[in-house]
Amino acid sequence: MIMLGGHTYEMADNDEPKDPPRRRSNRQEPPTAEFEIVIAEGAEGEALARRQAEVLWEVTKWQASRQQQPPGT
């Protein structure tokens, strides 16, 4: 689960974020995000760091692809 801008994004079975319903907002506040900090060391820490980097990269690519789509799609 990922939280961005006060919205929760569930992950699909293939570890990709599910598309939330599109809503237009006129609010002027900056977006918010929540995250959990986990401290891990050694091999466990390295594995966690790799997985987090993979997930952040996938979310970044997904978000970029969503911004390139014409409105209403």
C-alpha positions in Angstrom: 0.0 0.0 0.0 1.2 3.5 -0.9 -0.2 6.8 0.4 0.2 9.9 -1.7 -1.7 13.1 -1.4 -3.9 11.7 1.3 -5.0 8.8 -0.9 -4.2 5.2 -0.4 -3.0 3.2 -3.5 -3.4 -0.6 -3.2 -1.0 -2.8 -5.1 -2.2 -5.2 -7.7 -1.2 -8.9 -7.6 1.7 -8.2 -9.9 3.2 -5.5 -7.5 2.0 -2.6 -9.7 -0.1 0.1 -8.2 -3.8 -0.1 -9.1 -5.2 3.0 -10.8 -7.3 5.0 -8.3 -10.5 6.7 -9.5 -9.7 10.0 -11.2 -10.9 13.0 -9.4 -10.3 16.7 -10.1 -9.4 18.8 -7.2 -9.2 22.6 -6.8 -7.4 22.4 -3.5 -4.2 24.5 -3.2 -2.4 22.6 -0.5 0.8 20.7 -1.5 0.4 16.9 -1.8 1.4 14.8 1.2 2.9 11.4 1.5 3.3 8.9 4.4 6.0 6.3 4.7 7.3 3.8 7.2 11.0 3.7 8.3 12.5 0.3 8.8 16.0 -0.2 10.0 17.7 -3.3 8.8 21.3 -4.3 8.7 23.5 -6.7 6.9 22.1 -9.0 4.1 18.5 -8.2 5.3 19.2 -4.4 4.9 20.8 -4.8 1.5 17.8 -6.9 0.3 15.4 -4.4 1.7 17.2 -1.5 0.0 17.2 -3.3 -3.3 13.4 -4.0 -3.0 12.6 -0.4 -2.0 14.7 0.9 -4.9 12.8 -1.4 -7.3 9.4 -0.3 -5.9 10.2 3.4 -6.1 11.5 3.0 -9.6 8.3 1.2 -10.7 6.1 3.8 -9.0 8.1 6.6 -10.7 7.7 5.0 -14.1 4.0 4.4 -13.5 3.4 8.0 -12.4 5.3 9.3 -15.4 3.2 7.2 -17.8 0.0 8.4 -16.2 1.1 12.1 -16.7 1.7 11.5 -20.4 -1.8 10.3 -21.0 -4.4 12.7 -22.3 -6.9 13.9 -19.7 -10.0 11.6 -19.3 -8.2 8.4 -20.3 
